[in-house]
């Protein structure tokens, strides 16, 4: 059974798995670049992405508007 990824908590964009040369994976937003940290297992990255705090605001924020206290644990904002 494939794990389903929620949409981006910041802009509502589609999420995808991004991998590195050493096999680590992160979940990233295809629209605004929001991302989890990189993890050894894709299930961990998807779990962190799906279980972040919902901020309820789908409006995309600029870097200046986004306060670090608003970021879900394990998710960062930026391209």
CORVENKA-V469768 format. One record per residue. N is the residue number from 1. BURIAL is I if it has 24 or more other C-alpha atoms within 12 Angstrom, else O. Layout:
n=[N | N]
burial=[BURIAL | BURIAL]
This chain:
n=[1 | 2 | 3 | 4 | 5 | 6 | 7 | 8 | 9 | 10 | 11 | 12 | 13 | 14 | 15 | 16 | 17 | 18 | 19 | 20 | 21 | 22 | 23 | 24 | 25 | 26 | 27 | 28 | 29 | 30 | 31 | 32 | 33 | 34 | 35 | 36 | 37 | 38 | 39 | 40 | 41 | 42 | 43 | 44 | 45 | 46 | 47 | 48 | 49 | 50 | 51 | 52 | 53 | 54 | 55 | 56 | 57 | 58 | 59 | 60 | 61 | 62 | 63 | 64 | 65 | 66 | 67 | 68 | 69 | 70 | 71 | 72 | 73 | 74 | 75 | 76 | 77 | 78 | 79]
burial=[O | O | O | O | I | I | I | I | I | I | I | I | O | O | I | I | I | I | O | O | O | O | O | O | I | I | I | I | I | O | O | I | I | I | I | I | I | I | I | O | O | I | O | O | I | I | O | I | I | I | O | I | O | O | O | O | O | O | O | I | O | O | O | O | O | O | O | O | O | O | I | I | O | I | I | I | I | O | O]
